[in-house]
Amino acid sequence: MNIRFLAQSEYFNGIHIKDDIILEKEYEQGRFTNLPRVRYYLYYLEENVRKEVMPHSEKVDVFELTDCQYEPEYLYFTEIDDMLDGRQTFNIIKYNITDHTHTKIISLKDNMELYPDQKQIKIFILDDSNLIIQRATLKEFESGYKEFFNYSHLLFNFVKNKQIPISDENIAHNGIDYMFPFNETSCVMKTGNSLFKHNRHDRISKDEAPVESLYVINIQQFISDLQLEQPNLVLSAIDQSFYDATLIRSKKIDKYLIYSKYNYDKNDETVIFYNIETKENFTCINKTTKDHSLLKNATVIEGIPYMITENSSGTQFFNLISNEIDTTYTDEYKIRYINDTTIVSTFIEKSLFGKEKEYVTIHKYPSKRVIVQEKGQYIGAISSNNQTTYIFLK
């Protein structure tokens, strides 16, 4: 395991793309009051170099753009041009993060003022030639509550410039909540909006609620099925929920899809670790409140699922396979980041004169052996892979 400290950083808000490259976004007030202007930066960690992407292009996060490709070669974003009739042209740009060339793959014309309150568009990049456009408009429920629950979908091949309407009943009725890549061939897809967000469970009736489904799909098979315009795609759901329970959110660590499910009748949350290879499930049930999720405390170390808990004894690592606490860190250490067997923690040391100094300590799990210790204020960490962890210090 390699550890690199990047000192004198002011902040860190990066998202790992591939290798040692991360994406950072900065927002500023632009000419539109409803949405800020955004600047994209590629941060090359090994060189410690930060480069702005097409600085003279006006970019706005008017659409929710998701790249479903694993360790992609490209970055996708939206640039904006004005039209003579007062509307705008939104160009989806495909930007090569290696040679810095770019191409426009699709243009959409609309009024910027309608976003994000009256219209919503999600775009899912499936591969190097296909994407899904999901348009959502407001639906008014019996209670008078309005939300983006009316959908239309297109599969668009931007190489052949071919559009295919998506007629699958589940996607058409429930919509795609989110997608993200899992590995080289598969991605995670959830259909149906979670009732946890915006307290939707208390705002809509059972008859109005969506069916929520969570899938791990083969992306090329999924594209082929959509091209056949089938009204009912054959997809095997990992989990489903409807009204009395809702799927909150999910993440991927190692071979596990980890997600949480809130039960309104029992007032508890179940965190589920689903092994995509063995199809095994490991679960942990927590009594919680409606505004809190413990998914952030779920991790995987050397292929073993863990829940991290804090109490008066310190921070405990609960092994979901053995159902035992494997190790405990005393309360002087605050666990900040985990990359497999590397544990990043911070602690405060007080001098004789009362002045506090913060240190970042790297431990080897489970022995808690200290690998390295560095003075500085921790502001973030990221892993390029399981072999290198970058730690940002102020």
C-alpha positions, -999 to +999 in steps of 0.1 A: +000+000+000+013+034-010+005+066+010+009+101-004+003+133+015-007+163-005+000+193+017-011+229+016-045+221+001-073+246+008-102+221+002-110+188-014-142+179-033-129+155-058-145+124-074-122+096-086-125+090-124-097+065-131-060+058-123-047+089-105-072+113-121-099+130-101-126+155-111-132+187-091-160+211-097-162+248-086-194+268-087-198+306-092-226+330-099-232+333-136-258+352-156-286+328-146-301+332-112-317+297-110-285+277-116-248+287-110-220+284-135-197+255-130-160+250-138-145+215-142-109+207-132-089+175-137-065+168-109-036+145-118-026+133-083+008+118-092+019+151-108+000+172-083-013+192-113-048+207-117-060+217-151-093+234-160-114+217-187-122+240-216-121+272-195-137+294-222-168+272-224-198+282-203-209+252-184-241+247-163-253+216-144-287+219-159-290+182-164-281+153-140-254+136-161-242+101-150-215+081-168-222+044-162-189+033-177-162+018-154-130+038-153-140+059-183-117+076-209-141+105-212-157+133-192-192+144-201-207+178-193-232+204-205-222+237-222-247+264-230-253+287-260-279+314-265-305+313-294-321+343-310-356+335-297-345+337-261-341+300-256-308+282-250-290+253-267-275+227-243-246+208-259-235+176-242-197+175-246-176+143-247-142+153-235-111+130-237-093+132-203-061+119-219-055+140-251-080+168-241-099+166-274-137+170-274-168+165-295-204+175-292-226+144-291-261+159-287-278+193-286-311+200-268-330+233-271-350+246-242-356+276-219-330+277-191-355+294-168-376+262-166-348+244-147-347+230-121-381+238-107-404+230-137-384+205-156-358+178-149-337+158-173-314+129-163-289+116-189-272+082-184-241+075-206-243+037-211-212+032-234-192+050-261-222+054-284-255+051-264-272+071-237-306+073-221-325+106-218-351+107-190-374+137-191-395+143-160-423+168-154-442+177-123-471+154-111-496+167-086-507+141-060-541+140-042-525+158-012-515+187-035-478+178-033-459+182-065-429+162-076-411+150-107-429+117-112-441+119-149-415+104-172-406+098-209-374+080-220-353+077-251-324+055-260-301+076-282-272+063-303-252+095-307-228+078-332-256+068-356-279+096-345-307+072-339-335+075-313-355+046-298-384+052-274-381+031-242-414+013-237-405-009-207-435-005-183-414-004-151-390+023-164-418+043-180-440+043-149-414+044-121-385+062-138-348+057-132-337+070-098-300+065-104-274+044-121-236+039-115-209+016-127-201-016-107-173-032-128-161-035-164-194-051-177-221-042-151-238-013-136-262-007-108-297+007-116-325+017-093-360+024-106-386+043-086-379+073-065-371+067-028-398+078-004-371+087+021-361+118+002-382+150+008-403+130+033-423+117+004-438+088+024-459+113+043-469+133+012-483+107-011-507+078-007-500+041-011-519+040-044-497+068-057-463+054-045-438+039-070-424+004-069-387+006-061-364-020-076-326-024-074-307-042-101-271-051-112-274-053-150-250-063-178-248-030-197-244-044-232-273-068-227-294-040-214-287-018-245-296-048-267-329-053-249-338-016-252-331-017-289-358-043-293-383-019-278-397-046-255-426-035-232-414-057-204-377-061-200-365-093-183-345-079-153-339-098-121-341-074-091-318-078-061-344-061-039-377-043-042-398-022-019-432-005-019-445+022+004-441+005+038-404+003+031-381+023+009-346+018-006-326+049+006-293+048-013-265+024-023-227+023-029-201-002-042-171-014-023-150-043-036-174-071-047-203-058-026-233-037-035-242-021-002-276-005+003-299+006+030-336+000+034-359+019+058-390+002+072-417+027+082-438+003+103-408-009+124-390+024+123-356+008+115-330+007+088-315-025+074-280-022+058-275-050+032-242-062+018-249-081-015-219-100-029-223-098-067-202-129-073-216-153-046-251-137-044-248-139-006-264-113+016-252-100+050-274-076+069-273-053+099-305-039+114-304-006+132-331+013+151-328+048+137-347+080+130-363+091+097-336+117+090-305+095+095-289+067+075-261+044+087-249+034+052-219+057+057-208+033+085-207+003+061-173-008+047-154-039+034-120-049+045-102-078+028-135-090+014-152-090+048-183-068+054-181-045+085-203-020+103-185+007+121-200+019+154-190+045+180-197+043+217-180+052+250-153+026+243-143+042+210-148+031+174-156-006+169-154-027+137-182-053+138-176-083+115-209-093+098-197-128+090-185-138+125-210-114+142-182-103+165-162-071+171-128-076+155-111-045+169-117-012+187-099+021+183-099+042+215-118+075+214-087+096+209-086+084+173-113+097+149-116+073+119-116+094+087-111+071+058-107+034+050-090+018+019-092-019+025-066-026+053-054+010+055-072+031+082-067+068+082-074+085+115-068+118+132-060+128+168-054+160+187-023+165+208-021+193+234+012+208+244+021+220+278+009+255+269-025+243+258-019+246+220-035+219+200-018+201+171-036+177+147-020+146+134-030+122+107-021+086+115-022+056+091-029+023+107-027-012+094-059-032+100-065-052+122-032-050+141-036-011+145+001-009+138+011+027+129+025+029+094+031+066+092+021+097+111+020+133+097+013+166+113-015+186+096-052+193+093-070+165+075-094+177+048-100+146+026-087+114+011-091+094-020-078+061-035-067+057-071-069+020-066-064-005-037-027+002-038-025+040-034-042+064-009-038+101-013-044+123+018-050+160+016-037+182+044-043+219+050 
